[in-house]
Every structure is written in structure tokens, then in C-alpha cells.
């Protein structure tokens, strides 16, 4: 997306996945280069700053490697480039407070915190190898695990033995397991079970409730650790909650997050957001380019409107 210093959206484009961890560095750089080049050409103005906040830039080495890979591209030579993890974009989508925390729970789970003095708190967010659990993928796999054990007698009864086959259009759970094993069902498709888990918990299934409670505890724990690292115990701090699972604003899940967080940090304020992280990325990049606060505020509303439009619709200027 290209935005001028008055906060007007000049160009907008969508592309493929740009996570270097899953797609490879060359593919990720190619996606970013194509998108930046397209909106740069459509905007028709000199570039003052470029911001790329990307999934997969979790470790300092990954940021350094990506920076080196784009250094010789035309737009990277034209203006300063800020590269960082997409969590910072989510955080600034939900708040402009100088002290803040954000937790994402989409396919995976991650957290970041910032302080007014420039310090931040990050997590590697590399999955189970870095101690992570949760996100749509995590709770879906947990639901399937419980369902399989209930089906063969090793576990407690659960509605998942019916709900999961129904979701995949299969006649029973065995067909789902075999479909995953033989590749007829893609493992990535499991993530779509997240709404099923939340709904089952709301309907009173005890197994589903235990999964949602564990997820709420994990989200609250991430936020607590970030706040503690930044010594924000006595501050009124917004905690932005984003990603598909949290954007659903499930009452039971949010209540569990609140209960896990506020006894230790009573002034923390949960702020779920459904807006896309590109809103925060635009705000951060405009600030880097020297735009005034009024322009940044205008850009927030305009970028949010454009990002929510169907593919092919004209930008909102």
C-alpha cells in the first residue's frame, strides 16, 4: 500500500504469502518486491520511507538476512526501509499508546510488548521448539487428539467425535484420521476447526471448554510475561488482541484471558481488534517518513477501509 504524507491512500495491492520461514527467502523477497514496486509505480511519487512488517522475521538474524536480500532493489536504494516482525504492525493497529502489548492468536500465537523508552519484549514464536502452544492450529490439533481418544475408549466422551467429521464432510472420525494420514485432507485444513472448538465450548462440551481455558491462560501468560519484562506493573497498558481466533471475540475465551492477566496486572486493558495489521504498518511507516499525527490518524481510517474492500475495488482516497 502507498500512502502520502497527508494520509491519502494512493495505491493498494495484494500478493501471496511472504513468510521466508515457510516459503523460502527468495520467494518471500520476490513477493515483497513485486508489491512494493507495483504500488510505488502506481503512486507516481518519490518514496520517503518503506515499512515491511512480515511474518517469519522472528529472530534478529532473519531480519538481517532479509535486509541484505532486498538491499540492492530499486525501492530499498531510494528510501530508508524498516523491516520487522508483523507483531509490531498488529500492536500499532490496535493502539498508539507508547506502552503497549499485543498478542496474536491466528494460525499460530505470538506476543510483543513496547515501552515509551524504546525497549521491547519479544518471543521467538517458532512453535513447540520455542515453547509455544495455541493458535488455531494448536487448538484444532488438540481437539482432534481428544476426539481420537474418545472414539477408541482412551478418553472422555466429547462432541468432537461428531463435530469434526461433520466439519470435513466425512461419515466418522476414522475417515478423518485416514484422510489426514493419506493426504486426502490437508493438515493445514485443521486450522479451520478453531470456530468449531469455540462453539463447542460455548455449548458446554467439557473437553472443548478445557481447550479454550488452556488457550486463554496461554494468551494471558504471554501478555503477563511481556508486561513483566518491561516493568509495566503500575501502568495503564492496552493489550491488543488480534488474529482470527481472538478477533471472533468469544466471550468465554476473553473472560479467561482477563482472569489470567488482571490479578497480576489489574490496569491492563484488553483491546480486541478485527482490523488488518496493515493499518499499523502504515501508521509506523508514515511516522518514519515524518508525517504529522493528524495525517497518521487520517491514514488509519482510510487504510482500514481499503484493506477491508474486496480484491479489485478501487482505493479509498
C-alpha positions in Angstrom: 0.0 0.0 0.0 1.2 3.5 -0.9 0.1 6.4 1.4 1.1 10.0 1.0 2.2 12.3 3.9 -1.4 13.7 4.1 -2.7 10.2 4.9 -4.3 9.6 1.5 -4.1 6.1 0.0 -2.6 6.3 -3.4 -2.3 2.6 -4.3 -3.1 -0.8 -2.9 -2.1 -4.3 -4.0 -2.4 -7.8 -2.6 0.1 -10.6 -3.1 1.0 -14.1 -1.9 2.5 -15.3 1.3 5.8 -13.6 2.2 6.9 -15.7 5.2 10.6 -16.6 4.5 10.4 -19.5 7.0 7.7 -21.3 5.1 8.1 -20.1 1.5 11.9 -19.6 1.3 13.8 -16.4 1.3 13.9 -15.9 -2.5 10.1 -16.4 -2.8 9.4 -14.1 0.1 11.6 -11.3 -1.3 10.0 -11.7 -4.7 6.5 -11.2 -3.3 7.5 -8.1 -1.3 9.5 -6.7 -4.2 6.6 -7.1 -6.7 4.1 -5.5 -4.3 6.3 -2.5 -3.3 7.3 -2.0 -7.0 3.6 -2.1 -8.1 2.3 0.4 -5.6 5.4 2.6 -6.0 4.8 2.9 -9.7 1.0 3.5 -9.3 1.6 6.2 -6.7 3.9 8.1 -9.0 5.6 10.0 -6.2 9.1 9.8 -4.7 9.3 7.3 -1.8 10.1 8.8 1.6 10.0 5.5 3.7 9.3 1.8 3.2 7.9 -0.3 6.0 7.7 -4.1 5.7 6.4 -5.9 8.8 6.4 -9.6 8.0 5.6 -12.9 9.5 8.7 -15.0 9.7 11.0 -12.2 10.8 11.2 -13.6 14.3 14.9 -13.6 15.1 17.5 -10.8 14.6 19.4 -13.0 12.1 16.2 -13.3 10.0 15.8 -9.6 9.8 19.4 -9.1 8.9 19.2 -11.7 6.2 16.1 -10.3 4.7 17.5 -6.8 4.8 20.6 -7.9 2.9 18.4 -9.7 0.3 16.4 -6.5 -0.5 19.3 -4.0 -0.2 20.0 -3.8 -3.9 16.4 -3.5 -5.0 15.3 -0.1 -6.5 13.0 0.9 -3.7 15.4 -0.1 -1.0 18.0 2.2 -2.5 15.6 5.1 -2.8 14.4 5.4 0.8 15.0 4.1 4.3 13.5 0.7 4.9 12.1 -0.5 8.2 11.9 -4.4 8.4 10.5 -6.1 11.5 8.0 -8.7 12.7 4.3 -8.3 11.8 3.5 -8.2 15.5 4.6 -4.6 15.6 2.1 -3.8 12.9 -0.7 -5.5 14.9 0.2 -3.6 18.0 0.0 -0.3 16.3 -3.2 -1.3 14.6 -4.8 -1.6 18.0 -3.2 1.3 19.8 -0.8 4.3 19.6 0.0 4.2 23.3 3.7 4.4 24.0 3.5 1.5 26.5 1.6 -1.4 25.0 1.4 -5.2 24.4 -0.1 -7.2 21.6 -0.9 -10.9 21.4 -1.9 -12.6 18.1 -3.8 -15.8 18.0 -4.5 -16.8 14.4 -2.9 -19.9 12.8 -0.2 -19.6 15.5 0.4 -17.5 18.5 2.9 -14.7 19.4 3.3 -11.7 21.6 5.3 -8.4 21.6 5.5 -5.5 24.1 6.9 -2.0 23.8 7.9 0.8 26.2 8.0 4.5 25.7 11.8 4.4 26.2 12.3 2.2 23.2 12.6 -1.1 24.9 10.7 -4.1 23.6 9.8 -7.6 24.7 9.7 -10.4 22.0 9.3 -14.1 21.8 10.9 -16.4 19.2 7.5 -17.8 18.2 8.9 -20.8 16.4 6.3 -23.3 17.6 6.7 -26.1 20.1 10.6 -25.9 19.8 10.4 -22.4 21.4 7.8 -23.4 24.0 4.7 -22.2 22.1 1.2 -23.7 22.2 -2.0 -22.3 20.9 -3.4 -20.5 17.8 -6.0 -22.1 15.5 -3.6 -24.9 14.6 -2.8 -25.8 18.2 -6.4 -25.9 19.4 -7.5 -27.8 16.3 -4.8 -30.5 16.8 -5.8 -30.7 20.5 -9.5 -31.2 19.6 -8.6 -34.0 17.1 -6.4 -35.7 19.8 -9.2 -35.7 22.3 -11.7 -36.9 19.7 -9.5 -39.8 18.6 -9.1 -40.9 22.2 -12.8 -40.6 22.9 -13.6 -42.6 19.8 -11.4 -45.6 20.8 -12.2 -45.5 24.5 -8.9 -44.0 25.8 -10.6 -40.6 26.6 -13.7 -38.9 27.9 -16.7 -38.5 25.6 -16.8 -35.3 23.6 -18.9 -33.8 20.9 -15.8 -33.6 18.8 -16.3 -37.2 17.7 -19.4 -35.9 15.8 -18.4 -32.3 15.1 -15.0 -32.9 13.4 -16.3 -35.5 10.9 -19.2 -33.1 10.1 -16.8 -30.2 9.5 -14.8 -32.3 7.0 -17.8 -33.9 5.4 -16.8 -37.4 6.5 -19.1 -40.1 7.9 -16.9 -40.7 11.0 -13.7 -39.8 12.8 -11.8 -42.7 11.4 -12.4 -41.4 7.9 -11.0 -38.0 9.1 -7.9 -39.6 10.6 -7.3 -41.7 7.5 -7.9 -38.7 5.2 -5.2 -36.8 7.1 -2.8 -39.8 7.1 -3.1 -40.5 3.3 -3.2 -36.8 2.3 -6.8 -36.6 1.2 -7.3 -33.9 3.8 -4.5 -31.3 4.2 -3.1 -30.8 7.6 -3.3 -27.1 7.1 -7.1 -27.5 6.9 -7.2 -28.4 10.5 -6.9 -24.7 11.4 -10.5 -24.2 10.2 -11.6 -26.2 13.2 -10.9 -23.3 15.6 -14.5 -21.9 15.4 -15.8 -25.4 16.0 -13.8 -25.7 19.2 -15.0 -22.3 20.4 -18.7 -23.1 19.6 -18.4 -26.5 21.3 -17.1 -24.8 24.4 -20.0 -22.3 24.4 -22.4 -25.2 24.1 -21.0 -26.8 27.2 -18.7 -29.6 26.0 -16.2 -30.1 28.9 -13.4 -31.2 26.6 -13.8 -28.1 24.4 -14.0 -25.9 27.5 -10.7 -27.3 28.8 -9.0 -26.4 25.5 -10.4 -22.9 25.4 -9.5 -22.4 29.0 -5.9 -23.5 28.3 -5.7 -21.1 25.3 -7.0 -18.2 27.4 -4.4 -19.0 30.1 -1.7 -19.1 27.5 -2.7 -15.8 26.0 -2.8 -14.2 29.4 0.6 -15.7 30.3 2.2 -14.2 27.2 0.9 -10.8 28.0 1.9 -11.1 31.6 5.5 -12.1 30.8 5.8 -9.2 28.3 4.5 -6.7 30.8 6.8 -8.0 33.5 9.9 -7.9 31.2 9.1 -4.2 30.5 8.4 -3.4 34.2 4.9 -2.1 33.4 3.3 -3.3 36.6 1.8 0.0 37.6 0.9 1.5 34.2 -2.4 1.5 32.4 -1.4 -0.6 29.4 -3.5 -1.6 26.4 -3.2 -5.3 25.4 -4.2 -5.6 21.8 -5.7 -8.9 20.8 -5.6 -9.9 17.1 -5.7 -12.8 14.7 -8.7 -14.8 13.6 -9.3 -16.7 16.9 -9.2 -13.6 19.1 -11.0 -11.4 16.5 -14.0 -13.6 17.0 -14.3 -12.1 20.5 -15.6 -15.3 22.0 -16.9 -14.3 25.5 -15.6 -17.3 27.3 -12.1 -17.0 25.8 -11.8 -13.3 26.5 -13.1 -13.8 30.1 -10.4 -16.5 30.6 -7.7 -14.1 29.2 -8.9 -11.4 31.5 -8.9 -13.7 34.5 -5.3 -14.9 33.7 -4.0 -11.3 33.3 -5.6 -8.9 35.6 -4.8 -10.3 39.0 -1.2 -9.5 38.4 -1.7 -6.5 36.1 -5.1 -5.0 37.1 -4.6 -1.9 34.9 -4.1 -3.9 31.7 -6.9 -3.2 29.2 -7.9 -5.9 26.7 -8.5 -4.4 23.2 -9.6 -7.0 20.6 -9.2 -5.7 17.0 -10.6 -7.0 13.7 -8.6 -4.5 11.6 -5.8 -5.8 9.5 -2.2 -5.2 10.6 -1.5 -3.2 7.5 -3.2 -0.3 9.4 -0.5 -0.3 12.0 2.2 -0.8 9.3 1.0 2.3 7.5 1.0 4.3 10.8 4.5 3.2 11.6 5.8 4.0 8.2 4.2 7.4 8.0 5.8 8.2 11.3 9.2 7.2 10.0 8.6 9.4 7.0 7.9 12.4 9.2 4.1 12.7 8.7 2.2 14.7 11.4 -0.1 13.0 13.8 -3.2 14.2 12.0 -2.1 12.6 8.8 -1.4 9.4 10.6 -4.8 9.4 12.1 -6.4 10.0 8.7 -4.4 7.2 7.2 -5.6 4.8 9.9 -9.2 5.2 8.9 -8.5 5.2 5.1 -6.1 2.2 5.2 -8.6 0.2 7.3 -11.4 1.0 4.7 -9.2 0.0 1.7 -7.8 -3.2 3.4 -11.4 -4.4 4.0 -12.5 -4.0 0.4 -12.8 -7.0 -2.0 -9.9 -7.6 -4.3 -10.1 -5.4 -7.4 -12.0 -2.5 -5.9 -10.5 1.0 -6.2 -8.6 2.6 -3.3 -10.5 5.0 -0.9 -8.8 8.3 -1.3 
